[in-house]
């Protein structure tokens, strides 16, 4: 799995990130880095709220 360290350095997940922050972070993350997928739990929540993942 490729990790984009430079991106991670600049984009830290905030502590106690709320749902929207996590969604935003993962949306950006997957464009720039493939070190890990969006967690299934978060995907479920996104689906429940009708947020589409491209
Ligand atoms: Zn990453």
mmCIF file of the protein (N, C-alpha, C, O) and its ligand, coordinates in Angstrom:
data_MODEL
# 
_entry.id   MODEL 
# 
loop_
_entity.id 
_entity.type 
_entity.pdbx_number_of_molecules 
1 polymer     1 
2 non-polymer 1 
# 
_entity_poly.entity_id                      1 
_entity_poly.type                           'polypeptide(L)' 
_entity_poly.nstd_linkage                   no 
_entity_poly.nstd_monomer                   no 
_entity_poly.pdbx_seq_one_letter_code       
;(UNK)(UNK)(UNK)(UNK)(UNK)(UNK)(UNK)(UNK)(UNK)(UNK)(UNK)(UNK)(UNK)(UNK)(UNK)(UNK)
(UNK)(UNK)(UNK)(UNK)(UNK)(UNK)(UNK)(UNK)(UNK)(UNK)(UNK)(UNK)(UNK)(UNK)(UNK)(UNK)
(UNK)(UNK)(UNK)(UNK)(UNK)(UNK)(UNK)(UNK)(UNK)(UNK)(UNK)(UNK)(UNK)(UNK)(UNK)(UNK)
(UNK)(UNK)(UNK)(UNK)(UNK)(UNK)
;
_entity_poly.pdbx_seq_one_letter_code_can   XXXXXXXXXXXXXXXXXXXXXXXXXXXXXXXXXXXXXXXXXXXXXXXXXXXXXX 
_entity_poly.pdbx_strand_id                 A 
# 
loop_
_entity_poly_seq.entity_id 
_entity_poly_seq.num 
_entity_poly_seq.mon_id 
_entity_poly_seq.hetero 
1 1  UNK n 
1 2  UNK n 
1 3  UNK n 
1 4  UNK n 
1 5  UNK n 
1 6  UNK n 
1 7  UNK n 
1 8  UNK n 
1 9  UNK n 
1 10 UNK n 
1 11 UNK n 
1 12 UNK n 
1 13 UNK n 
1 14 UNK n 
1 15 UNK n 
1 16 UNK n 
1 17 UNK n 
1 18 UNK n 
1 19 UNK n 
1 20 UNK n 
1 21 UNK n 
1 22 UNK n 
1 23 UNK n 
1 24 UNK n 
1 25 UNK n 
1 26 UNK n 
1 27 UNK n 
1 28 UNK n 
1 29 UNK n 
1 30 UNK n 
1 31 UNK n 
1 32 UNK n 
1 33 UNK n 
1 34 UNK n 
1 35 UNK n 
1 36 UNK n 
1 37 UNK n 
1 38 UNK n 
1 39 UNK n 
1 40 UNK n 
1 41 UNK n 
1 42 UNK n 
1 43 UNK n 
1 44 UNK n 
1 45 UNK n 
1 46 UNK n 
1 47 UNK n 
1 48 UNK n 
1 49 UNK n 
1 50 UNK n 
1 51 UNK n 
1 52 UNK n 
1 53 UNK n 
1 54 UNK n 
# 
loop_
_struct_asym.id 
_struct_asym.entity_id 
A 1 
B 2 
# 
loop_
_chem_comp.id 
_chem_comp.type 
_chem_comp.mon_nstd_flag 
UNK 'L-peptide linking' . 
ZN  non-polymer         . 
# 
_pdbx_entity_nonpoly.entity_id   2 
_pdbx_entity_nonpoly.name        ? 
_pdbx_entity_nonpoly.comp_id     ZN 
# 
_pdbx_nonpoly_scheme.asym_id         B 
_pdbx_nonpoly_scheme.entity_id       2 
_pdbx_nonpoly_scheme.mon_id          ZN 
_pdbx_nonpoly_scheme.ndb_seq_num     1 
_pdbx_nonpoly_scheme.pdb_seq_num     101 
_pdbx_nonpoly_scheme.auth_seq_num    101 
_pdbx_nonpoly_scheme.pdb_mon_id      ZN 
_pdbx_nonpoly_scheme.auth_mon_id     ZN 
_pdbx_nonpoly_scheme.pdb_strand_id   A 
_pdbx_nonpoly_scheme.pdb_ins_code    . 
# 
loop_
_atom_site.group_PDB 
_atom_site.id 
_atom_site.type_symbol 
_atom_site.label_atom_id 
_atom_site.label_alt_id 
_atom_site.label_comp_id 
_atom_site.label_asym_id 
_atom_site.label_entity_id 
_atom_site.label_seq_id 
_atom_site.pdbx_PDB_ins_code 
_atom_site.Cartn_x 
_atom_site.Cartn_y 
_atom_site.Cartn_z 
_atom_site.occupancy 
_atom_site.B_iso_or_equiv 
_atom_site.pdbx_formal_charge 
_atom_site.auth_seq_id 
_atom_site.auth_comp_id 
_atom_site.auth_asym_id 
_atom_site.auth_atom_id 
_atom_site.pdbx_PDB_model_num 
ATOM   1   N  N  . UNK A 1 1  ? 0.846   -1.195 0.000  1.00 0.00 ? 1   UNK A N  1 
ATOM   2   C  CA . UNK A 1 1  ? 0.000   0.000  0.000  1.00 0.00 ? 1   UNK A CA 1 
ATOM   3   C  C  . UNK A 1 1  ? 0.885   1.250  0.000  1.00 0.00 ? 1   UNK A C  1 
ATOM   4   O  O  . UNK A 1 1  ? 1.800   1.372  0.815  1.00 0.00 ? 1   UNK A O  1 
ATOM   5   N  N  . UNK A 1 2  ? 0.609   2.155  -0.902 1.00 0.00 ? 2   UNK A N  1 
ATOM   6   C  CA . UNK A 1 2  ? 1.407   3.373  -1.002 1.00 0.00 ? 2   UNK A CA 1 
ATOM   7   C  C  . UNK A 1 2  ? 0.946   4.390  0.029  1.00 0.00 ? 2   UNK A C  1 
ATOM   8   O  O  . UNK A 1 2  ? -0.250  4.636  0.187  1.00 0.00 ? 2   UNK A O  1 
ATOM   9   N  N  . UNK A 1 3  ? 1.902   4.973  0.723  1.00 0.00 ? 3   UNK A N  1 
ATOM   10  C  CA . UNK A 1 3  ? 1.553   6.041  1.671  1.00 0.00 ? 3   UNK A CA 1 
ATOM   11  C  C  . UNK A 1 3  ? 2.210   7.344  1.227  1.00 0.00 ? 3   UNK A C  1 
ATOM   12  O  O  . UNK A 1 3  ? 3.403   7.393  0.928  1.00 0.00 ? 3   UNK A O  1 
ATOM   13  N  N  . UNK A 1 4  ? 1.410   8.382  1.195  1.00 0.00 ? 4   UNK A N  1 
ATOM   14  C  CA . UNK A 1 4  ? 1.864   9.707  0.802  1.00 0.00 ? 4   UNK A CA 1 
ATOM   15  C  C  . UNK A 1 4  ? 2.168   10.481 2.097  1.00 0.00 ? 4   UNK A C  1 
ATOM   16  O  O  . UNK A 1 4  ? 1.311   11.164 2.657  1.00 0.00 ? 4   UNK A O  1 
ATOM   17  N  N  . UNK A 1 5  ? 3.414   10.344 2.543  1.00 0.00 ? 5   UNK A N  1 
ATOM   18  C  CA . UNK A 1 5  ? 3.775   10.924 3.847  1.00 0.00 ? 5   UNK A CA 1 
ATOM   19  C  C  . UNK A 1 5  ? 3.628   12.435 3.857  1.00 0.00 ? 5   UNK A C  1 
ATOM   20  O  O  . UNK A 1 5  ? 3.173   13.014 4.844  1.00 0.00 ? 5   UNK A O  1 
ATOM   21  N  N  . UNK A 1 6  ? 4.012   13.074 2.761  1.00 0.00 ? 6   UNK A N  1 
ATOM   22  C  CA . UNK A 1 6  ? 3.928   14.536 2.696  1.00 0.00 ? 6   UNK A CA 1 
ATOM   23  C  C  . UNK A 1 6  ? 2.488   14.986 2.919  1.00 0.00 ? 6   UNK A C  1 
ATOM   24  O  O  . UNK A 1 6  ? 2.231   15.957 3.631  1.00 0.00 ? 6   UNK A O  1 
ATOM   25  N  N  . UNK A 1 7  ? 1.553   14.264 2.298  1.00 0.00 ? 7   UNK A N  1 
ATOM   26  C  CA . UNK A 1 7  ? 0.145   14.631 2.458  1.00 0.00 ? 7   UNK A CA 1 
ATOM   27  C  C  . UNK A 1 7  ? -0.286  14.462 3.914  1.00 0.00 ? 7   UNK A C  1 
ATOM   28  O  O  . UNK A 1 7  ? -0.950  15.326 4.487  1.00 0.00 ? 7   UNK A O  1 
ATOM   29  N  N  . UNK A 1 8  ? 0.104   13.339 4.491  1.00 0.00 ? 8   UNK A N  1 
ATOM   30  C  CA . UNK A 1 8  ? -0.275  13.079 5.877  1.00 0.00 ? 8   UNK A CA 1 
ATOM   31  C  C  . UNK A 1 8  ? 0.290   14.119 6.841  1.00 0.00 ? 8   UNK A C  1 
ATOM   32  O  O  . UNK A 1 8  ? -0.368  14.507 7.806  1.00 0.00 ? 8   UNK A O  1 
ATOM   33  N  N  . UNK A 1 9  ? 1.511   14.564 6.571  1.00 0.00 ? 9   UNK A N  1 
ATOM   34  C  CA . UNK A 1 9  ? 2.121   15.591 7.414  1.00 0.00 ? 9   UNK A CA 1 
ATOM   35  C  C  . UNK A 1 9  ? 1.281   16.865 7.425  1.00 0.00 ? 9   UNK A C  1 
ATOM   36  O  O  . UNK A 1 9  ? 1.153   17.535 8.449  1.00 0.00 ? 9   UNK A O  1 
ATOM   37  N  N  . UNK A 1 10 ? 0.712   17.183 6.263  1.00 0.00 ? 10  UNK A N  1 
ATOM   38  C  CA . UNK A 1 10 ? -0.049  18.418 6.131  1.00 0.00 ? 10  UNK A CA 1 
ATOM   39  C  C  . UNK A 1 10 ? -1.499  18.261 6.512  1.00 0.00 ? 10  UNK A C  1 
ATOM   40  O  O  . UNK A 1 10 ? -2.183  19.248 6.786  1.00 0.00 ? 10  UNK A O  1 
ATOM   41  N  N  . UNK A 1 11 ? -1.971  17.051 6.533  1.00 0.00 ? 11  UNK A N  1 
ATOM   42  C  CA . UNK A 1 11 ? -3.388  16.812 6.797  1.00 0.00 ? 11  UNK A CA 1 
ATOM   43  C  C  . UNK A 1 11 ? -3.551  15.824 7.942  1.00 0.00 ? 11  UNK A C  1 
ATOM   44  O  O  . UNK A 1 11 ? -3.775  14.632 7.734  1.00 0.00 ? 11  UNK A O  1 
ATOM   45  N  N  . UNK A 1 12 ? -3.434  16.337 9.129  1.00 0.00 ? 12  UNK A N  1 
ATOM   46  C  CA . UNK A 1 12 ? -3.622  15.493 10.304 1.00 0.00 ? 12  UNK A CA 1 
ATOM   47  C  C  . UNK A 1 12 ? -5.104  15.397 10.609 1.00 0.00 ? 12  UNK A C  1 
ATOM   48  O  O  . UNK A 1 12 ? -5.834  16.385 10.540 1.00 0.00 ? 12  UNK A O  1 
ATOM   49  N  N  . UNK A 1 13 ? -5.531  14.203 10.943 1.00 0.00 ? 13  UNK A N  1 
ATOM   50  C  CA . UNK A 1 13 ? -6.913  14.041 11.389 1.00 0.00 ? 13  UNK A CA 1 
ATOM   51  C  C  . UNK A 1 13 ? -7.024  14.721 12.750 1.00 0.00 ? 13  UNK A C  1 
ATOM   52  O  O  . UNK A 1 13 ? -6.258  14.404 13.660 1.00 0.00 ? 13  UNK A O  1 
ATOM   53  N  N  . UNK A 1 14 ? -7.973  15.657 12.903 1.00 0.00 ? 14  UNK A N  1 
ATOM   54  C  CA . UNK A 1 14 ? -8.095  16.328 14.203 1.00 0.00 ? 14  UNK A CA 1 
ATOM   55  C  C  . UNK A 1 14 ? -8.454  15.318 15.300 1.00 0.00 ? 14  UNK A C  1 
ATOM   56  O  O  . UNK A 1 14 ? -9.105  14.304 15.049 1.00 0.00 ? 14  UNK A O  1 
ATOM   57  N  N  . UNK A 1 15 ? -8.014  15.624 16.507 1.00 0.00 ? 15  UNK A N  1 
ATOM   58  C  CA . UNK A 1 15 ? -8.418  14.778 17.638 1.00 0.00 ? 15  UNK A CA 1 
ATOM   59  C  C  . UNK A 1 15 ? -9.907  14.958 17.852 1.00 0.00 ? 15  UNK A C  1 
ATOM   60  O  O  . UNK A 1 15 ? -10.432 16.061 17.706 1.00 0.00 ? 15  UNK A O  1 
ATOM   61  N  N  . UNK A 1 16 ? -10.584 13.884 18.194 1.00 0.00 ? 16  UNK A N  1 
ATOM   62  C  CA . UNK A 1 16 ? -12.034 13.933 18.385 1.00 0.00 ? 16  UNK A CA 1 
ATOM   63  C  C  . UNK A 1 16 ? -12.749 14.530 17.174 1.00 0.00 ? 16  UNK A C  1 
ATOM   64  O  O  . UNK A 1 16 ? -13.701 15.296 17.317 1.00 0.00 ? 16  UNK A O  1 
ATOM   65  N  N  . UNK A 1 17 ? -12.281 14.170 15.990 1.00 0.00 ? 17  UNK A N  1 
ATOM   66  C  CA . UNK A 1 17 ? -12.911 14.667 14.769 1.00 0.00 ? 17  UNK A CA 1 
ATOM   67  C  C  . UNK A 1 17 ? -14.363 14.222 14.720 1.00 0.00 ? 17  UNK A C  1 
ATOM   68  O  O  . UNK A 1 17 ? -14.689 13.081 15.045 1.00 0.00 ? 17  UNK A O  1 
ATOM   69  N  N  . UNK A 1 18 ? -15.230 15.140 14.309 1.00 0.00 ? 18  UNK A N  1 
ATOM   70  C  CA . UNK A 1 18 ? -16.636 14.753 14.201 1.00 0.00 ? 18  UNK A CA 1 
ATOM   71  C  C  . UNK A 1 18 ? -16.880 14.086 12.840 1.00 0.00 ? 18  UNK A C  1 
ATOM   72  O  O  . UNK A 1 18 ? -15.977 13.980 12.011 1.00 0.00 ? 18  UNK A O  1 
ATOM   73  N  N  . UNK A 1 19 ? -18.111 13.646 12.638 1.00 0.00 ? 19  UNK A N  1 
ATOM   74  C  CA . UNK A 1 19 ? -18.442 12.903 11.429 1.00 0.00 ? 19  UNK A CA 1 
ATOM   75  C  C  . UNK A 1 19 ? -18.043 13.664 10.158 1.00 0.00 ? 19  UNK A C  1 
ATOM   76  O  O  . UNK A 1 19 ? -17.393 13.109 9.272  1.00 0.00 ? 19  UNK A O  1 
ATOM   77  N  N  . UNK A 1 20 ? -18.439 14.937 10.081 1.00 0.00 ? 20  UNK A N  1 
ATOM   78  C  CA . UNK A 1 20 ? -18.148 15.696 8.863  1.00 0.00 ? 20  UNK A CA 1 
ATOM   79  C  C  . UNK A 1 20 ? -16.658 15.857 8.614  1.00 0.00 ? 20  UNK A C  1 
ATOM   80  O  O  . UNK A 1 20 ? -16.196 15.788 7.475  1.00 0.00 ? 20  UNK A O  1 
ATOM   81  N  N  . UNK A 1 21 ? -15.913 16.070 9.685  1.00 0.00 ? 21  UNK A N  1 
ATOM   82  C  CA . UNK A 1 21 ? -14.464 16.207 9.541  1.00 0.00 ? 21  UNK A CA 1 
ATOM   83  C  C  . UNK A 1 21 ? -13.839 14.911 9.041  1.00 0.00 ? 21  UNK A C  1 
ATOM   84  O  O  . UNK A 1 21 ? -12.923 14.923 8.218  1.00 0.00 ? 21  UNK A O  1 
ATOM   85  N  N  . UNK A 1 22 ? -14.343 13.808 9.548  1.00 0.00 ? 22  UNK A N  1 
ATOM   86  C  CA . UNK A 1 22 ? -13.792 12.517 9.127  1.00 0.00 ? 22  UNK A CA 1 
ATOM   87  C  C  . UNK A 1 22 ? -14.129 12.248 7.663  1.00 0.00 ? 22  UNK A C  1 
ATOM   88  O  O  . UNK A 1 22 ? -13.284 11.775 6.904  1.00 0.00 ? 22  UNK A O  1 
ATOM   89  N  N  . UNK A 1 23 ? -15.369 12.551 7.269  1.00 0.00 ? 23  UNK A N  1 
ATOM   90  C  CA . UNK A 1 23 ? -15.759 12.349 5.870  1.00 0.00 ? 23  UNK A CA 1 
ATOM   91  C  C  . UNK A 1 23 ? -14.859 13.183 4.960  1.00 0.00 ? 23  UNK A C  1 
ATOM   92  O  O  . UNK A 1 23 ? -14.315 12.680 3.978  1.00 0.00 ? 23  UNK A O  1 
ATOM   93  N  N  . UNK A 1 24 ? -14.711 14.468 5.302  1.00 0.00 ? 24  UNK A N  1 
ATOM   94  C  CA . UNK A 1 24 ? -13.877 15.361 4.497  1.00 0.00 ? 24  UNK A CA 1 
ATOM   95  C  C  . UNK A 1 24 ? -12.457 14.830 4.396  1.00 0.00 ? 24  UNK A C  1 
ATOM   96  O  O  . UNK A 1 24 ? -11.864 14.777 3.318  1.00 0.00 ? 24  UNK A O  1 
ATOM   97  N  N  . UNK A 1 25 ? -11.930 14.438 5.547  1.00 0.00 ? 25  UNK A N  1 
ATOM   98  C  CA . UNK A 1 25 ? -10.557 13.959 5.584  1.00 0.00 ? 25  UNK A CA 1 
ATOM   99  C  C  . UNK A 1 25 ? -10.383 12.747 4.671  1.00 0.00 ? 25  UNK A C  1 
ATOM   100 O  O  . UNK A 1 25 ? -9.439  12.676 3.884  1.00 0.00 ? 25  UNK A O  1 
ATOM   101 N  N  . UNK A 1 26 ? -11.303 11.804 4.788  1.00 0.00 ? 26  UNK A N  1 
ATOM   102 C  CA . UNK A 1 26 ? -11.165 10.582 3.985  1.00 0.00 ? 26  UNK A CA 1 
ATOM   103 C  C  . UNK A 1 26 ? -11.392 10.830 2.502  1.00 0.00 ? 26  UNK A C  1 
ATOM   104 O  O  . UNK A 1 26 ? -10.769 10.181 1.662  1.00 0.00 ? 26  UNK A O  1 
ATOM   105 N  N  . UNK A 1 27 ? -12.279 11.762 2.174  1.00 0.00 ? 27  UNK A N  1 
ATOM   106 C  CA . UNK A 1 27 ? -12.502 12.093 0.760  1.00 0.00 ? 27  UNK A CA 1 
ATOM   107 C  C  . UNK A 1 27 ? -11.222 12.643 0.146  1.00 0.00 ? 27  UNK A C  1 
ATOM   108 O  O  . UNK A 1 27 ? -10.838 12.263 -0.960 1.00 0.00 ? 27  UNK A O  1 
ATOM   109 N  N  . UNK A 1 28 ? -10.564 13.545 0.875  1.00 0.00 ? 28  UNK A N  1 
ATOM   110 C  CA . UNK A 1 28 ? -9.305  14.105 0.399  1.00 0.00 ? 28  UNK A CA 1 
ATOM   111 C  C  . UNK A 1 28 ? -8.232  13.027 0.392  1.00 0.00 ? 28  UNK A C  1 
ATOM   112 O  O  . UNK A 1 28 ? -7.456  12.885 -0.553 1.00 0.00 ? 28  UNK A O  1 
ATOM   113 N  N  . UNK A 1 29 ? -8.223  12.279 1.481  1.00 0.00 ? 29  UNK A N  1 
ATOM   114 C  CA . UNK A 1 29 ? -7.187  11.272 1.643  1.00 0.00 ? 29  UNK A CA 1 
ATOM   115 C  C  . UNK A 1 29 ? -7.129  10.311 0.469  1.00 0.00 ? 29  UNK A C  1 
ATOM   116 O  O  . UNK A 1 29 ? -6.051  10.024 -0.052 1.00 0.00 ? 29  UNK A O  1 
ATOM   117 N  N  . UNK A 1 30 ? -8.274  9.819  0.055  1.00 0.00 ? 30  UNK A N  1 
ATOM   118 C  CA . UNK A 1 30 ? -8.242  8.801  -0.989 1.00 0.00 ? 30  UNK A CA 1 
ATOM   119 C  C  . UNK A 1 30 ? -7.814  9.354  -2.348 1.00 0.00 ? 30  UNK A C  1 
ATOM   120 O  O  . UNK A 1 30 ? -7.437  8.594  -3.239 1.00 0.00 ? 30  UNK A O  1 
ATOM   121 N  N  . UNK A 1 31 ? -7.873  10.676 -2.504 1.00 0.00 ? 31  UNK A N  1 
ATOM   122 C  CA . UNK A 1 31 ? -7.392  11.264 -3.749 1.00 0.00 ? 31  UNK A CA 1 
ATOM   123 C  C  . UNK A 1 31 ? -5.868  11.282 -3.787 1.00 0.00 ? 31  UNK A C  1 
ATOM   124 O  O  . UNK A 1 31 ? -5.252  11.237 -4.852 1.00 0.00 ? 31  UNK A O  1 
ATOM   125 N  N  . UNK A 1 32 ? -5.279  11.350 -2.597 1.00 0.00 ? 32  UNK A N  1 
ATOM   126 C  CA . UNK A 1 32 ? -3.846  11.597 -2.530 1.00 0.00 ? 32  UNK A CA 1 
ATOM   127 C  C  . UNK A 1 32 ? -3.035  10.420 -2.023 1.00 0.00 ? 32  UNK A C  1 
ATOM   128 O  O  . UNK A 1 32 ? -1.819  10.380 -2.207 1.00 0.00 ? 32  UNK A O  1 
ATOM   129 N  N  . UNK A 1 33 ? -3.677  9.490  -1.403 1.00 0.00 ? 33  UNK A N  1 
ATOM   130 C  CA . UNK A 1 33 ? -2.947  8.438  -0.703 1.00 0.00 ? 33  UNK A CA 1 
ATOM   131 C  C  . UNK A 1 33 ? -3.796  7.178  -0.664 1.00 0.00 ? 33  UNK A C  1 
ATOM   132 O  O  . UNK A 1 33 ? -5.021  7.244  -0.565 1.00 0.00 ? 33  UNK A O  1 
ATOM   133 N  N  . UNK A 1 34 ? -3.135  6.032  -0.742 1.00 0.00 ? 34  UNK A N  1 
ATOM   134 C  CA . UNK A 1 34 ? -3.862  4.758  -0.719 1.00 0.00 ? 34  UNK A CA 1 
ATOM   135 C  C  . UNK A 1 34 ? -3.439  3.887  0.466  1.00 0.00 ? 34  UNK A C  1 
ATOM   136 O  O  . UNK A 1 34 ? -3.511  2.660  0.395  1.00 0.00 ? 34  UNK A O  1 
ATOM   137 N  N  . UNK A 1 35 ? -3.001  4.521  1.550  1.00 0.00 ? 35  UNK A N  1 
ATOM   138 C  CA . UNK A 1 35 ? -2.480  3.705  2.653  1.00 0.00 ? 35  UNK A CA 1 
ATOM   139 C  C  . UNK A 1 35 ? -3.587  2.933  3.356  1.00 0.00 ? 35  UNK A C  1 
ATOM   140 O  O  . UNK A 1 35 ? -3.337  1.857  3.900  1.00 0.00 ? 35  UNK A O  1 
ATOM   141 N  N  . UNK A 1 36 ? -4.807  3.463  3.355  1.00 0.00 ? 36  UNK A N  1 
ATOM   142 C  CA . UNK A 1 36 ? -5.913  2.716  3.939  1.00 0.00 ? 36  UNK A CA 1 
ATOM   143 C  C  . UNK A 1 36 ? -7.232  3.189  3.359  1.00 0.00 ? 36  UNK A C  1 
ATOM   144 O  O  . UNK A 1 36 ? -7.373  4.354  2.988  1.00 0.00 ? 36  UNK A O  1 
ATOM   145 N  N  . UNK A 1 37 ? -8.202  2.279  3.282  1.00 0.00 ? 37  UNK A N  1 
ATOM   146 C  CA . UNK A 1 37 ? -9.500  2.656  2.729  1.00 0.00 ? 37  UNK A CA 1 
ATOM   147 C  C  . UNK A 1 37 ? -10.345 3.377  3.769  1.00 0.00 ? 37  UNK A C  1 
ATOM   148 O  O  . UNK A 1 37 ? -9.985  3.435  4.945  1.00 0.00 ? 37  UNK A O  1 
ATOM   149 N  N  . UNK A 1 38 ? -11.475 3.927  3.324  1.00 0.00 ? 38  UNK A N  1 
ATOM   150 C  CA . UNK A 1 38 ? -12.424 4.526  4.265  1.00 0.00 ? 38  UNK A CA 1 
ATOM   151 C  C  . UNK A 1 38 ? -12.958 3.398  5.151  1.00 0.00 ? 38  UNK A C  1 
ATOM   152 O  O  . UNK A 1 38 ? -13.381 2.361  4.640  1.00 0.00 ? 38  UNK A O  1 
ATOM   153 N  N  . UNK A 1 39 ? -12.943 3.588  6.463  1.00 0.00 ? 39  UNK A N  1 
ATOM   154 C  CA . UNK A 1 39 ? -13.406 2.523  7.357  1.00 0.00 ? 39  UNK A CA 1 
ATOM   155 C  C  . UNK A 1 39 ? -14.859 2.149  7.079  1.00 0.00 ? 39  UNK A C  1 
ATOM   156 O  O  . UNK A 1 39 ? -15.689 3.006  6.777  1.00 0.00 ? 39  UNK A O  1 
ATOM   157 N  N  . UNK A 1 40 ? -15.149 0.854  7.188  1.00 0.00 ? 40  UNK A N  1 
ATOM   158 C  CA . UNK A 1 40 ? -16.501 0.366  6.889  1.00 0.00 ? 40  UNK A CA 1 
ATOM   159 C  C  . UNK A 1 40 ? -17.547 1.079  7.737  1.00 0.00 ? 40  UNK A C  1 
ATOM   160 O  O  . UNK A 1 40 ? -18.635 1.394  7.255  1.00 0.00 ? 40  UNK A O  1 
ATOM   161 N  N  . UNK A 1 41 ? -17.216 1.331  8.996  1.00 0.00 ? 41  UNK A N  1 
ATOM   162 C  CA . UNK A 1 41 ? -18.153 2.016  9.897  1.00 0.00 ? 41  UNK A CA 1 
ATOM   163 C  C  . UNK A 1 41 ? -18.504 3.397  9.367  1.00 0.00 ? 41  UNK A C  1 
ATOM   164 O  O  . UNK A 1 41 ? -19.665 3.804  9.392  1.00 0.00 ? 41  UNK A O  1 
ATOM   165 N  N  . UNK A 1 42 ? -17.500 4.111  8.891  1.00 0.00 ? 42  UNK A N  1 
ATOM   166 C  CA . UNK A 1 42 ? -17.733 5.460  8.373  1.00 0.00 ? 42  UNK A CA 1 
ATOM   167 C  C  . UNK A 1 42 ? -18.536 5.389  7.071  1.00 0.00 ? 42  UNK A C  1 
ATOM   168 O  O  . UNK A 1 42 ? -19.446 6.187  6.847  1.00 0.00 ? 42  UNK A O  1 
ATOM   169 N  N  . UNK A 1 43 ? -18.185 4.422  6.219  1.00 0.00 ? 43  UNK A N  1 
ATOM   170 C  CA . UNK A 1 43 ? -18.934 4.252  4.969  1.00 0.00 ? 43  UNK A CA 1 
ATOM   171 C  C  . UNK A 1 43 ? -20.410 3.997  5.253  1.00 0.00 ? 43  UNK A C  1 
ATOM   172 O  O  . UNK A 1 43 ? -21.287 4.547  4.587  1.00 0.00 ? 43  UNK A O  1 
ATOM   173 N  N  . UNK A 1 44 ? -20.670 3.159  6.250  1.00 0.00 ? 44  UNK A N  1 
ATOM   174 C  CA . UNK A 1 44 ? -22.057 2.850  6.627  1.00 0.00 ? 44  UNK A CA 1 
ATOM   175 C  C  . UNK A 1 44 ? -22.788 4.123  7.028  1.00 0.00 ? 44  UNK A C  1 
ATOM   176 O  O  . UNK A 1 44 ? -23.912 4.377  6.596  1.00 0.00 ? 44  UNK A O  1 
ATOM   177 N  N  . UNK A 1 45 ? -22.124 4.917  7.866  1.00 0.00 ? 45  UNK A N  1 
ATOM   178 C  CA . UNK A 1 45 ? -22.729 6.180  8.313  1.00 0.00 ? 45  UNK A CA 1 
ATOM   179 C  C  . UNK A 1 45 ? -22.983 7.097  7.130  1.00 0.00 ? 45  UNK A C  1 
ATOM   180 O  O  . UNK A 1 45 ? -24.023 7.750  7.051  1.00 0.00 ? 45  UNK A O  1 
ATOM   181 N  N  . UNK A 1 46 ? -22.023 7.141  6.206  1.00 0.00 ? 46  UNK A N  1 
ATOM   182 C  CA . UNK A 1 46 ? -22.179 7.994  5.026  1.00 0.00 ? 46  UNK A CA 1 
ATOM   183 C  C  . UNK A 1 46 ? -23.365 7.536  4.187  1.00 0.00 ? 46  UNK A C  1 
ATOM   184 O  O  . UNK A 1 46 ? -24.160 8.355  3.725  1.00 0.00 ? 46  UNK A O  1 
ATOM   185 N  N  . UNK A 1 47 ? -23.479 6.227  3.992  1.00 0.00 ? 47  UNK A N  1 
ATOM   186 C  CA . UNK A 1 47 ? -24.607 5.690  3.233  1.00 0.00 ? 47  UNK A CA 1 
ATOM   187 C  C  . UNK A 1 47 ? -25.920 6.020  3.916  1.00 0.00 ? 47  UNK A C  1 
ATOM   188 O  O  . UNK A 1 47 ? -26.902 6.383  3.269  1.00 0.00 ? 47  UNK A O  1 
ATOM   189 N  N  . UNK A 1 48 ? -25.920 5.889  5.238  1.00 0.00 ? 48  UNK A N  1 
ATOM   190 C  CA . UNK A 1 48 ? -27.145 6.167  5.999  1.00 0.00 ? 48  UNK A CA 1 
ATOM   191 C  C  . UNK A 1 48 ? -27.578 7.617  5.839  1.00 0.00 ? 48  UNK A C  1 
ATOM   192 O  O  . UNK A 1 48 ? -28.769 7.926  5.868  1.00 0.00 ? 48  UNK A O  1 
ATOM   193 N  N  . UNK A 1 49 ? -26.603 8.500  5.671  1.00 0.00 ? 49  UNK A N  1 
ATOM   194 C  CA . UNK A 1 49 ? -26.914 9.920  5.508  1.00 0.00 ? 49  UNK A CA 1 
ATOM   195 C  C  . UNK A 1 49 ? -27.035 10.317 4.035  1.00 0.00 ? 49  UNK A C  1 
ATOM   196 O  O  . UNK A 1 49 ? -27.237 11.488 3.713  1.00 0.00 ? 49  UNK A O  1 
ATOM   197 N  N  . UNK A 1 50 ? -26.911 9.340  3.156  1.00 0.00 ? 50  UNK A N  1 
ATOM   198 C  CA . UNK A 1 50 ? -27.089 9.604  1.730  1.00 0.00 ? 50  UNK A CA 1 
ATOM   199 C  C  . UNK A 1 50 ? -25.900 10.314 1.093  1.00 0.00 ? 50  UNK A C  1 
ATOM   200 O  O  . UNK A 1 50 ? -26.044 10.974 0.063  1.00 0.00 ? 50  UNK A O  1 
ATOM   201 N  N  . UNK A 1 51 ? -24.720 10.179 1.709  1.00 0.00 ? 51  UNK A N  1 
ATOM   202 C  CA . UNK A 1 51 ? -23.520 10.780 1.128  1.00 0.00 ? 51  UNK A CA 1 
ATOM   203 C  C  . UNK A 1 51 ? -22.915 9.769  0.152  1.00 0.00 ? 51  UNK A C  1 
ATOM   204 O  O  . UNK A 1 51 ? -22.593 8.638  0.515  1.00 0.00 ? 51  UNK A O  1 
ATOM   205 N  N  . UNK A 1 52 ? -22.773 10.215 -1.091 1.00 0.00 ? 52  UNK A N  1 
ATOM   206 C  CA . UNK A 1 52 ? -22.255 9.318  -2.121 1.00 0.00 ? 52  UNK A CA 1 
ATOM   207 C  C  . UNK A 1 52 ? -20.732 9.373  -2.161 1.00 0.00 ? 52  UNK A C  1 
ATOM   208 O  O  . UNK A 1 52 ? -20.135 10.448 -2.089 1.00 0.00 ? 52  UNK A O  1 
ATOM   209 N  N  . UNK A 1 53 ? -20.123 8.219  -2.274 1.00 0.00 ? 53  UNK A N  1 
ATOM   210 C  CA . UNK A 1 53 ? -18.677 8.172  -2.460 1.00 0.00 ? 53  UNK A CA 1 
ATOM   211 C  C  . UNK A 1 53 ? -18.404 7.857  -3.924 1.00 0.00 ? 53  UNK A C  1 
ATOM   212 O  O  . UNK A 1 53 ? -18.905 6.860  -4.445 1.00 0.00 ? 53  UNK A O  1 
ATOM   213 N  N  . UNK A 1 54 ? -17.633 8.678  -4.581 1.00 0.00 ? 54  UNK A N  1 
ATOM   214 C  CA . UNK A 1 54 ? -17.359 8.455  -6.002 1.00 0.00 ? 54  UNK A CA 1 
ATOM   215 C  C  . UNK A 1 54 ? -16.533 7.180  -6.218 1.00 0.00 ? 54  UNK A C  1 
ATOM   216 O  O  . UNK A 1 54 ? -16.211 6.838  -7.357 1.00 0.00 ? 54  UNK A O  1 
HETATM 217 ZN ZN . ZN  B 2 .  ? -2.742  7.719  3.796  1.00 0.00 ? 101 ZN  A ZN 1 
# 
